[in-house]
Amino acid sequence: MGAPLIQRSRVRVFGVPAPRRLAVGVLAATALAASCLGSCAAATSGVPTPAPTVETAATGPAPAAPTSAEPGSIRPAAPAPAAGKIVVLDPGHNGGNAGSPNTINRQVPDGRGGTKPCNTTGTSTDAGYAEHAFTWDVAQRVKASLEQQSIRVVMTRSSDVGVGPCVDERGAAGARAGAAAVVSIHADGSAAGNRGFHVAYSSPPLNDAQRGPALDLSRDLRDALRDGNFAISDYIGKDGLSPRPDLAGLSLSTVPTALVECANMRNAQEAALVSSPAGRARYAAAITEGITRFLTR
Ligand SMILES: [Zn+2]
């Protein structure tokens, strides 16, 4: 239930091909100068920057050299296209939920005129690997990958040992953070024979963000997971997408929001996948890709 963590974006130096760096160097330097507010030097000082890379961006054949950079500063290379945007990651449930039934059973607004419990314990694999641990781990990996692209990440919970936050707080987190997108990360607990991921979105929509952008975000996440060779759900939704009126976090959101059910933790094959660090890294890579696609639409 701690305050959301807001981490400042880091300057990305590597990973942008040289031609693009040359083309957008002027704009990037201007944007960074405007947004860094004096913290860029600290942000870049720990990055092992080869001098030629920086010099290329700083002295390339731009028609007009920017003059707004700090005097004497080394201008970093262009940020990724989505740099500076804010993403809220919402790892489902929390490690302390099971031990706090009174707290998580408290009724909160569901976004459609009713109420529902603050939160639930989530599911687990048959071997006992908990959904809250899975969602926390994957979210941390996604956070790190997004921050490498200078995307700012706000988490709805700051650890995997607390209680809550309630679903209505999670639903409000995107607007509070000024987020371009909110992605809730979960895993399902269905019959053992069922398998595959699906992405849920609010339906019927209750506002403009839910009407179009949330579906775009859901499709981008679905496509990225499919491209990452994850099986599309064979038991819920259609083509990996699931319209839902009953998920408060989705119904309450006024920014583009989607909820990824990564796997069925009760399916033996998918239990092995979510229980392995390599599997979680694959989920994180696909979710990161989906978010990036949406942010660069
Ligand atoms: Zn869940």
Residues whose N, C-alpha, C, O or C-beta is under 5 A from the ligand:
A	BS01	ZN	G92 G122 H186 A187
